[in-house]
Amino acid sequence: MKIREYLSQAIASDFIRKVAETFAARIVIIAIGLFTTVIVARILGPEGRGLYAVAAAIGAIGVQFSNLGLHASNTYYVAQDRSRLPTLLGNSLLVSFGFGSLGVTIAWSVFTLWPNLAPVNGVLLIMALLWIPIGLAYLLVQNLLIGIHEIRAYNLIEVVTKILGVSLIAIVIIVDAVSVENIFLMGLVALIISFSWGLGKLKPHLKYFPKLSIHLFKDNIRYGFKAYLAAFFAFMVLRVDLLMVQYMLGAEQAGYYSIAATMADMVYMFPVVIGTILFPKLSALTDSEKKWQVTRQISSMVGVIMIIITIISVYLAVPFVNILFGKAFTPAVLAFVWLMPGILLLSVNTVFMNYFASIGMPIITVYSPGAAVMLNIGLNFYLIPNQGIVGAALASVISYGLMLILSIIYLRWIKKGIRYANVAGI
């Protein structure tokens, strides 16, 4: 066998190993997260759990809206050239603790002047706001680890963060110091430790001390903002139907559909993991033809595997819902079944979207989910009143199909002779 074929197999096996490790890590994280949710709910009660959830939401939303897509651009640029790592790290720390702290200060000032606007108060509010710069720094550092292919370190930190959080909560329970503030503080401490650990994992790869670069930061923002918009529209495609079901059919039907959507998210977890590993791999390839060959092979593999997974999921849907949620949620099954063709289409498109991200985030990555959101909203206005939650599922399937069609059209266009070097600037 030729050396090139051996090398190809080695790359493939390494890719599969990383996917398997990351997928296993995600399952463990979900299990620990579910366990943590149960423990927190039991020890804090409904009111305390509510305050804890609001504080956690403040931190999560703050990180989501303040990252500006820099986590994606970090992965993209460091995968292309590892010598950029010190500069990317320096810029990340500045954005997180410089701009992030400024935003926290402004938010704290607003809540101090108008206390009625604050969703939580006192020490809990302070900790929720502190979560934002620390959480942002953690996110950016973790994506640098992905970019330099330290996937095992990335997964280990993600899992240990969850385990550490539960362990610290257990200590609070043992010493009889249970309060909303103390439980939330344990999560914050776990986050700080994990962020420091991530920095330690990056240290051996740093050729010099982290520094700032305005030029690279501008490139990061330019790429990151497109990634930010793409992620926002993609999120809306996945969630707008639930909001419209709530608005048009009420809370009960929204409850059924939320179960169907949650189960669909679990099925979709596999291609998301594939995308996480594939993105830095493609970004590191300089040969455009090789990059496309890898994408084509992976998309075919994902398509075949997801056909099998979706078929199995359809057959297991009824017992799964009955065992975990009870027979009262049986109406969710039909909506879930109708969502499965859409998840298959979305899975293949996820591979293509990561390919587009690896060639500079062309504008199709924004237009495609943006068009799908508008189509989804329009279809929901017609289908939900007539078909109920099944109509919402059908609207999602059609919208996911539109994204895949637009991706295929764009791929055919760039393969017809448009120079690869110009694609990133489109």
Order of alpha helices (4+ residues) and beta strands (2+ residues): alpha-alpha-alpha-alpha-alpha-alpha-alpha-alpha-alpha-alpha-alpha-alpha-alpha-alpha
